Structures are given as structure tokens and as C-alpha cells.
């Protein structure tokens, strides 16, 4: 009886502790004080066996030939799955070349271990259509993997989606050498994954590599989960230009967890719109409620970047992450031609090495100022950095003046090694700055 009683007490205690833990998680808040939805607590991996019937593409006319572009044959499998009520399009072990593919409601993508869905290195294999790119809605090329207006779309497995980007990168740099004003769009490169106007999306477990352009781009989506991914492109030799790992364009509730990112541009980047009238353009949308956690950043330009095509971002959290050799941890790209509002951003429990920890940068790439008498002043406010242990070339890269207003920055419990000589930490440079327990090079600020 004594043993039974002891076991009952232990079970009761464990259940109580679990309830308390869940209760505490539910009470977590975004930086503006609003409660973080319970959805962010669900980190259970999707089981592919629950997604419906499996359709292995080689059972439906797709050949095991790594040299043949089979866009039409693979698309026919996707369309068949959608027409038969939904299920999983399975890429088996092997390499399969394709141009732009379009997933429908009820379809999912599974890449088995050793599978490689590889993009064509010819732009002619990617459809031109109305899409979203660099903060604008316009005609451009579709991605390799596309989905629009879907609910519950899943990309998963242990395989690889390979953008086959080398030829595109080489052409980009040739164009840049010929014309320094060549834009990203002029170079004509497809993205790797583009998902728009969708909800309850999960990208899990796969390797996303060698994208010709942005690697993953989500536009006007709700509840998107990135989990256990490796996102990589060339950061030496022939560089992979503008291959952002994750671009969040006008989305709400995005969770990035346990991912490794090393690309020749930003890691996780907030988008939403650019230009003098960005806040009035009906195709633009603000970014709300993004949590990035337990991630490792290799060489990226910014672990978390707001801009350059973003006008309204709120409630963004980067926490419990490691920067191995990043250019910037938090980069705020401020465009003089765009009314921008970045607020309620929190960076916490970061460690590692970087060039700049905080970099507020006047951004004029592909700049186009228009006349607007009531142009709002751009602002960055309520930005919190706490629990930081970093080695930096420059912890605090903030200009003394700019065509924007900074206020209400908070620095708490920070230990950094800072090699900066020309722009050291200035607690008074930003109005309403709060400094608590900040040690730079062993000296308390």
C-alpha cells in the first residue's frame, strides 16, 4: 500500500508539474504584451503516414533519369492526387529534374531519404505569372515548388530540394560586371519554394539547397511552421546572390524552430512591401507574430533582418539561437523611400560570433523616391536585447543621425567582446534607452 501511495503521489506531482509548465507556456507574451497563441507550443513533427495515400512519382510515368527535365510528368502526378481527393506526392531515392510545379489543395510533398528534386538550370522551364517578389506584386517567374490558396500543405521527409543554382549565380555576376545597376529581377532567377495566401503550412525535415534566388518565400500566409531544416547556398567561390533562407512577406503567426541556415544573404527576413506608398498599397501586408528559436546561423548577412522590403513589422522574437559567423544578428534596413514601422522586437539568449550585433542601416539599394506630401516618418521602437553572450567586431552599429526615429531600446544582461573603435556603445544615442547589467570588454556600461 505504501508503494502504491508513493506512486500516486509521484504521478500527481508529475501531472501537476506538467500542467504548471503548460500554464506558464500559455502565459508567454509577445513583446507588446499580447499572449502568444498556444499554436506556437505545438512542436510535434508531422507524421507523413497521416497525410493520405502515397503516390510515388515513378509509379505514374516519371522516369528514373537525372538528366531529363520532367516538369509535365511530375505535374500530372500532382494533379492526379488532387483529383482523387488528396494525398502525398512521393519523390523516391534518385534525382529528378523539373521546372515550376504547382501543388493543389489536399496535396503534400514527401522527399524520401536520398531523393533530390532538382530545379532546371534554364529559366525557360519556369512559368511567368503574376506573383510576389521584392515587395511588389508583378509578373515574374514561378518557383520550383509553388502552392497558393491551400490549407494544411506539408513538405517533409529526409530528402533534398535542390535549386541547381550555379548557372544562375554565374550569370548574375556576369550581368553585374557589365551593368552595376542590374537588379535581382533583371537576372531572371527562380526561387526554390513559394507559398502564398495559405494557412496551416509545415515545412519539415528536408534539405533546401542551392536556390538560384530566395530559398523559401511565404506571402500572406497564416500559421506557418518551419522545423528541423537545413537551408544552404554557396557562401564562397561563386557566391549565391540573394538566397535568403526564409522570407516572411506580410504573414501572421510564423514559427521557425531548430533550423540550420547558411546562405549568401539573410537568414530570416521580414518583408511586406516597399516604396513611397507602401502603406497604401492593397497588395502589401504587415508582418505579425514571428518566433525564431533554437536555430543555428552559419554565414548569413543577418540572423534576423527587417527590410529591405518591409513597412510594418510587430512582435518578432529571436531567441535561444547561435550565430556561428554571421555578419549581423539584428539588422534594421531603413529605406528613405518607404514609410517603415518596426516595433516590439525581442532578441534574447543569443550566443556566438558576429560582425555587428545591432546594425541600423540606411538602405538605398534599388531606391526610388516619389513625391508624397504626407510621407510618415519611419520609426523603430520597443526593441529589446537581453541575455546576450557574443564576440563582435561591433556590438552597436547605430548612426548618430538618420532619416528615421529610434526610441525605447533596451539592453539587459549582456556580456560581449567588442572590437569596435569608431562606433562604440552609446546609451544616449537612442532616446529612452534602458541599460541594465551590460558588460562590454569587461567594463560595465
C-alpha positions as CSV (number, residue, x, y, z in Angstrom):
1,X,0.0,0.0,0.0
2,X,2.9,2.3,0.9
3,X,4.4,1.8,-2.6
4,X,1.0,2.4,-4.3
5,X,0.5,5.6,-2.3
6,X,4.0,6.8,-3.2
7,X,3.4,6.1,-6.9
8,X,0.1,8.0,-6.7
9,X,1.8,11.0,-5.1
10,X,4.6,10.9,-7.8
11,X,2.0,10.7,-10.6
12,X,0.0,13.6,-9.1
13,X,3.2,15.6,-8.8
14,X,4.3,15.0,-12.4
15,X,0.8,15.8,-13.7
16,X,0.8,19.0,-11.6
17,X,4.2,20.0,-12.9
18,X,3.2,19.4,-16.5
19,X,0.0,21.4,-16.0
20,X,2.0,24.2,-14.4
21,X,4.6,24.1,-17.3
22,X,1.9,24.2,-19.9
23,X,0.2,27.0,-18.0
24,X,3.4,29.0,-17.9
25,X,3.9,28.5,-21.7
26,X,0.4,29.6,-22.4
27,X,1.0,32.8,-20.4
28,X,4.0,33.8,-22.5
29,X,3.6,37.1,-24.2
30,X,4.8,38.8,-27.3
31,X,6.9,42.0,-26.8
32,X,3.8,44.2,-27.0
33,X,2.2,42.2,-24.1
34,X,-0.3,40.2,-26.1
35,X,-0.5,36.5,-25.3
36,X,1.4,34.1,-27.6
37,X,-1.1,31.7,-29.1
38,X,-1.0,28.1,-27.9
39,X,-0.3,27.1,-31.6
40,X,3.3,28.1,-31.0
41,X,3.7,25.4,-28.3
42,X,3.0,22.5,-30.7
43,X,6.3,21.2,-31.9
44,X,5.3,17.6,-32.7
45,X,6.6,16.6,-36.1
46,X,4.1,15.8,-38.8
47,X,3.7,12.0,-39.5
48,X,3.7,11.6,-43.3
49,X,1.6,8.4,-42.8
50,X,-1.3,10.6,-41.7
51,X,-1.4,12.7,-44.8
52,X,-3.2,10.2,-47.1
53,X,-2.5,7.9,-49.9
54,X,1.1,7.8,-51.2
55,X,1.7,8.5,-54.9
56,X,5.3,7.6,-55.8
57,X,6.0,9.5,-58.9
58,X,7.9,6.7,-60.7
59,X,4.7,4.6,-60.4
60,X,2.9,7.2,-62.5
61,X,5.1,7.8,-65.6
62,X,8.0,9.7,-64.2
63,X,11.3,8.2,-65.3
64,X,14.3,7.5,-63.2
65,X,16.5,9.8,-65.3
66,X,18.6,12.6,-63.7
67,X,19.3,14.2,-67.0
68,X,15.7,14.7,-68.2
69,X,13.5,17.7,-67.3
70,X,10.2,16.1,-66.4
71,X,8.1,19.0,-65.3
72,X,4.9,17.9,-67.1
73,X,5.1,14.3,-65.9
74,X,5.5,15.3,-62.3
75,X,2.8,17.9,-62.5
76,X,0.4,15.3,-63.9
77,X,1.0,13.2,-60.7
78,X,0.3,16.3,-58.5
79,X,-2.9,17.0,-60.5
80,X,-4.0,13.3,-60.2
81,X,-3.5,13.4,-56.5
82,X,-5.7,16.5,-56.2
83,X,-8.3,15.0,-58.5
84,X,-8.5,11.8,-56.4
85,X,-9.2,13.6,-53.2
86,X,-5.7,14.4,-52.0
87,X,-2.6,12.5,-50.7
88,X,1.2,12.6,-50.7
89,X,3.3,13.1,-53.8
90,X,6.4,11.0,-53.1
91,X,9.9,11.7,-54.6
92,X,11.8,8.4,-54.2
93,X,15.5,7.9,-54.0
94,X,17.2,9.4,-57.0
95,X,17.5,12.8,-58.8
96,X,14.5,14.2,-60.7
97,X,14.8,17.4,-62.8
98,X,11.9,19.8,-63.1
99,X,10.7,23.3,-63.8
100,X,7.9,25.0,-61.9
101,X,5.5,22.7,-60.1
102,X,2.1,23.7,-58.6
103,X,0.7,21.9,-55.6
104,X,-3.1,21.9,-55.1
105,X,-5.4,21.7,-52.1
106,X,-5.1,18.4,-50.4
107,X,-1.7,17.5,-51.9
108,X,1.6,17.2,-50.0
109,X,5.2,16.7,-50.9
110,X,7.4,13.9,-49.3
111,X,11.0,13.5,-50.3
112,X,12.4,10.1,-49.2
113,X,15.9,9.7,-47.9
114,X,18.3,10.0,-50.9
115,X,15.6,11.8,-53.0
116,X,16.6,15.0,-54.8
117,X,14.0,17.2,-56.6
118,X,16.3,19.4,-58.7
119,X,15.4,22.5,-60.5
120,X,16.2,23.0,-64.1
121,X,19.1,25.4,-64.8
122,X,17.2,27.0,-67.7
123,X,14.8,29.8,-66.9
124,X,12.6,28.8,-69.8
125,X,11.4,25.8,-67.7
126,X,9.8,28.2,-65.1
127,X,6.4,29.8,-65.9
128,X,6.0,33.6,-65.9
129,X,2.9,34.6,-64.0
130,X,1.6,37.3,-61.6
131,X,3.5,36.6,-58.3
132,X,5.1,38.5,-55.4
133,X,8.8,39.4,-55.4
134,X,10.9,42.0,-53.6
135,X,7.9,43.8,-52.0
136,X,5.9,44.1,-55.2
137,X,3.2,42.2,-57.0
138,X,4.2,41.8,-60.6
139,X,4.9,39.4,-63.4
140,X,7.8,37.2,-62.6
141,X,9.0,33.6,-62.7
142,X,7.3,30.9,-60.5
143,X,9.4,29.0,-58.0
144,X,10.4,25.3,-58.3
145,X,7.8,24.4,-55.7
146,X,4.6,26.5,-55.5
147,X,1.4,26.4,-53.6
148,X,-1.4,29.1,-53.5
149,X,-4.6,29.2,-51.5
150,X,-4.1,25.9,-49.7
151,X,-4.9,24.8,-46.2
152,X,-2.7,22.3,-44.4
153,X,0.1,21.9,-47.1
154,X,3.1,19.9,-45.9
155,X,6.6,19.5,-47.3
156,X,8.5,16.8,-45.4
157,X,11.0,13.9,-45.5
158,X,14.7,13.4,-45.3
159,X,15.4,14.3,-48.9
160,X,16.5,17.4,-50.7
161,X,15.0,20.2,-52.8
162,X,18.0,21.4,-54.9
163,X,17.7,24.7,-56.8
164,X,20.7,23.8,-59.1
165,X,21.7,27.5,-58.8
166,X,25.3,27.6,-60.1
167,X,24.5,28.7,-63.7
168,X,22.1,31.4,-62.4
169,X,24.7,32.7,-59.9
170,X,27.4,32.9,-62.6
171,X,25.1,34.7,-65.0
172,X,24.1,37.2,-62.2
173,X,27.7,38.1,-61.5
174,X,28.4,38.5,-65.3
175,X,25.4,40.8,-65.6
176,X,26.6,42.8,-62.6
177,X,30.0,43.2,-64.1
178,X,28.5,44.5,-67.3
179,X,25.9,46.7,-65.5
180,X,26.3,47.7,-61.9
181,X,22.7,48.7,-61.8
182,X,21.4,45.2,-62.7
183,X,18.6,44.3,-60.3
184,X,17.9,40.9,-58.9
185,X,14.8,40.6,-61.1
186,X,16.8,41.6,-64.2
187,X,19.0,38.5,-63.7
188,X,15.9,36.2,-64.1
189,X,16.2,33.6,-61.4
190,X,13.5,31.4,-59.9
191,X,13.0,30.9,-56.1
192,X,13.1,27.5,-54.6
193,X,9.8,27.4,-52.6
194,X,6.9,30.0,-52.8
195,X,3.7,29.6,-50.8
196,X,1.0,32.3,-50.9
197,X,-2.4,33.0,-49.5
198,X,-2.3,29.8,-47.4
199,X,-2.6,28.6,-43.8
200,X,-1.5,25.8,-41.6
201,X,1.6,25.2,-43.6
202,X,4.5,23.0,-42.4
203,X,8.0,22.6,-44.0
204,X,9.8,19.9,-42.0
205,X,13.0,18.0,-42.1
206,X,14.1,18.5,-45.6
207,X,17.3,20.0,-47.0
208,X,16.8,23.1,-49.1
209,X,19.9,23.9,-51.0
210,X,21.4,25.9,-53.9
211,X,18.5,28.1,-54.6
212,X,19.0,30.4,-57.6
213,X,17.3,33.3,-55.7
214,X,15.3,33.5,-52.4
215,X,15.1,30.0,-50.9
216,X,11.7,30.0,-49.2
217,X,9.2,32.8,-49.6
218,X,5.8,32.9,-47.9
219,X,3.3,35.6,-48.8
220,X,0.1,36.4,-46.9
221,X,0.1,33.2,-45.0
222,X,-1.1,32.3,-41.5
223,X,0.3,29.7,-39.2
224,X,3.4,28.6,-41.0
225,X,5.9,26.2,-39.3
226,X,9.5,25.7,-40.4
227,X,11.0,22.8,-38.4
228,X,14.3,20.8,-38.4
229,X,15.5,22.2,-41.8
230,X,18.9,22.7,-43.3
231,X,18.9,25.7,-45.7
232,X,22.2,26.3,-47.5
233,X,23.6,28.0,-50.5
234,X,27.1,28.9,-51.7
235,X,29.0,31.4,-49.4
236,X,32.4,31.0,-51.0
237,X,33.7,30.6,-54.5
238,X,30.8,31.5,-56.8
239,X,28.6,33.3,-54.3
240,X,24.8,32.6,-54.4
241,X,23.3,36.1,-54.5
242,X,20.1,37.0,-52.6
243,X,19.5,33.4,-51.5
244,X,17.7,34.4,-48.3
245,X,16.8,31.3,-46.2
246,X,13.3,32.4,-45.1
247,X,11.4,35.5,-46.4
248,X,8.3,36.3,-44.4
249,X,6.2,38.6,-46.6
250,X,3.0,40.0,-45.0
251,X,2.3,36.9,-42.8
252,X,0.9,36.2,-39.4
253,X,2.0,33.5,-36.9
254,X,5.2,32.1,-38.2
255,X,7.3,29.6,-36.2
256,X,10.9,28.8,-37.2
257,X,12.4,26.2,-35.0
258,X,15.6,24.1,-34.9
259,X,16.8,25.0,-38.3
260,X,20.3,25.5,-39.7
261,X,20.8,28.3,-42.1
262,X,23.9,29.3,-44.1
263,X,23.3,31.4,-47.2
264,X,24.8,34.3,-49.1
265,X,22.2,36.8,-47.7
266,X,19.8,37.0,-44.8
267,X,18.7,34.1,-42.6
268,X,15.1,35.1,-41.6
269,X,13.9,38.3,-43.3
270,X,10.7,40.2,-42.8
271,X,9.2,41.6,-46.0
272,X,5.8,43.2,-46.8
273,X,6.2,46.0,-49.3
274,X,8.4,48.9,-50.3
275,X,8.1,52.3,-51.9
276,X,6.7,55.7,-51.0
277,X,3.1,54.4,-50.9
278,X,3.8,51.0,-49.4
279,X,1.4,51.6,-46.5
280,X,-1.4,52.4,-49.1
281,X,-0.8,49.5,-51.5
282,X,-3.6,46.8,-51.2
283,X,-1.2,44.1,-52.2
284,X,1.1,44.8,-49.2
285,X,0.5,43.5,-45.7
286,X,2.2,43.9,-42.3
287,X,4.1,41.1,-40.6
288,X,2.8,40.0,-37.2
289,X,3.8,37.4,-34.6
290,X,7.0,35.6,-35.7
291,X,9.1,33.4,-33.3
292,X,12.6,32.1,-34.4
293,X,14.1,29.8,-31.8
294,X,16.7,27.0,-31.3
295,X,18.3,27.8,-34.6
296,X,21.9,27.9,-35.7
297,X,23.1,30.5,-38.2
298,X,26.2,29.9,-40.2
299,X,27.4,32.6,-42.6
300,X,24.4,34.8,-43.1
301,X,24.1,38.6,-43.7
302,X,21.5,38.9,-40.9
303,X,20.2,36.3,-38.5
304,X,17.1,38.4,-38.3
305,X,16.6,41.3,-40.8
306,X,13.7,43.7,-41.0
307,X,13.6,45.1,-44.6
308,X,14.6,46.0,-47.1
309,X,11.1,45.4,-48.4
310,X,9.1,45.8,-45.2
311,X,7.0,48.6,-44.0
312,X,5.2,47.3,-40.8
313,X,6.6,44.6,-38.5
314,X,5.4,43.9,-35.0
315,X,6.0,41.2,-32.4
316,X,9.1,39.5,-33.7
317,X,11.2,37.2,-31.4
318,X,14.6,35.7,-32.0
319,X,15.6,33.6,-29.0
320,X,17.9,30.7,-27.9
321,X,19.9,30.7,-31.1
322,X,23.6,30.5,-32.0
323,X,25.4,32.7,-34.6
324,X,28.5,30.9,-35.8
325,X,29.9,33.6,-38.1
326,X,27.1,36.0,-39.0
327,X,27.5,39.5,-40.4
328,X,24.7,40.8,-38.3
329,X,22.4,39.4,-35.6
330,X,19.7,42.1,-35.8
331,X,19.7,44.2,-39.0
332,X,17.2,47.1,-39.4
333,X,17.2,48.2,-43.1
334,X,15.8,51.7,-43.3
335,X,14.7,52.9,-46.7
336,X,14.3,56.6,-47.2
337,X,11.8,56.0,-49.9
338,X,9.5,53.8,-47.7
339,X,7.4,54.7,-44.6
340,X,8.6,52.0,-42.1
341,X,7.4,51.0,-38.7
342,X,9.4,48.3,-36.9
343,X,8.3,47.8,-33.3
344,X,8.2,45.3,-30.4
345,X,11.2,43.1,-31.4
346,X,13.0,41.0,-28.9
347,X,16.4,39.3,-29.2
348,X,17.2,37.0,-26.2
349,X,19.6,34.3,-25.2
350,X,21.9,34.6,-28.2
351,X,25.4,33.4,-28.3
352,X,28.3,33.1,-30.8
353,X,30.2,35.4,-33.1
354,X,29.2,38.2,-35.5
355,X,30.4,41.3,-37.2
356,X,27.7,43.5,-35.9
357,X,25.2,42.6,-33.2
358,X,22.8,45.5,-33.8
359,X,23.1,47.2,-37.2
360,X,20.7,50.1,-38.1
361,X,21.5,50.7,-41.8
362,X,20.3,53.3,-44.2
363,X,19.3,51.1,-47.2
364,X,19.2,52.6,-50.7
365,X,19.5,49.5,-53.0
366,X,17.1,49.8,-55.9
367,X,16.0,53.1,-54.4
368,X,13.1,55.1,-55.9
369,X,11.7,58.1,-54.1
370,X,8.3,59.6,-55.1
371,X,6.6,62.8,-54.2
372,X,4.4,62.4,-51.1
373,X,3.4,65.4,-49.0
374,X,2.2,63.4,-46.1
375,X,5.1,60.9,-46.0
376,X,5.2,59.3,-42.5
377,X,8.4,59.4,-40.6
378,X,9.9,55.9,-40.3
379,X,10.3,54.6,-36.7
380,X,12.0,51.7,-34.8
381,X,10.9,51.4,-31.3
382,X,10.5,49.0,-28.4
383,X,13.4,46.8,-29.4
384,X,14.8,44.6,-26.6
385,X,18.1,42.7,-26.4
386,X,18.7,40.6,-23.4
387,X,20.7,37.5,-22.3
388,X,23.4,38.1,-24.9
389,X,26.9,36.5,-24.9
390,X,28.7,37.3,-28.1
391,X,32.1,38.1,-29.7
392,X,31.5,41.1,-32.1
393,X,33.6,43.3,-34.3
394,X,31.0,45.9,-33.5
395,X,28.2,45.4,-31.0
396,X,26.4,48.6,-31.6
397,X,26.4,49.9,-35.2
398,X,23.9,52.7,-34.9
399,X,24.3,56.0,-36.7
400,X,24.2,59.2,-34.8
401,X,21.6,60.6,-37.2
402,X,19.3,59.2,-39.9
403,X,16.1,59.9,-41.8
404,X,14.2,57.9,-39.2
405,X,13.4,57.9,-35.5
406,X,14.7,55.4,-33.0
407,X,13.3,55.1,-29.4
408,X,12.8,52.8,-26.5
409,X,15.6,50.3,-27.0
410,X,16.5,48.1,-24.0
411,X,19.8,46.3,-23.3
412,X,19.8,43.8,-20.4
413,X,22.1,41.1,-19.1
414,X,24.7,41.4,-21.9
415,X,28.3,40.2,-22.0
416,X,30.1,40.9,-25.2
417,X,33.6,41.3,-26.6
418,X,33.5,44.3,-28.9
419,X,36.4,45.2,-31.2
420,X,34.7,48.5,-32.4
421,X,36.8,51.6,-32.4
422,X,34.8,54.1,-34.4
423,X,31.3,53.4,-33.2
424,X,31.3,52.2,-29.6
425,X,28.2,51.7,-27.4
426,X,26.3,55.0,-26.8
427,X,23.5,54.6,-24.3
428,X,22.2,58.1,-25.0
429,X,22.2,57.9,-28.8
430,X,18.7,56.4,-28.9
431,X,16.0,58.2,-26.8
432,X,14.6,56.2,-23.8
433,X,17.4,53.6,-23.9
434,X,17.4,51.3,-20.9
435,X,20.7,49.7,-19.9
436,X,20.8,47.0,-17.2
437,X,23.8,44.8,-16.4
438,X,25.7,45.4,-19.7
439,X,29.3,44.4,-19.8
440,X,31.4,45.2,-22.9
441,X,35.0,44.1,-22.8
442,X,34.7,43.5,-19.1
443,X,33.5,47.1,-18.5
444,X,30.1,47.8,-17.1
445,X,28.2,50.4,-19.2
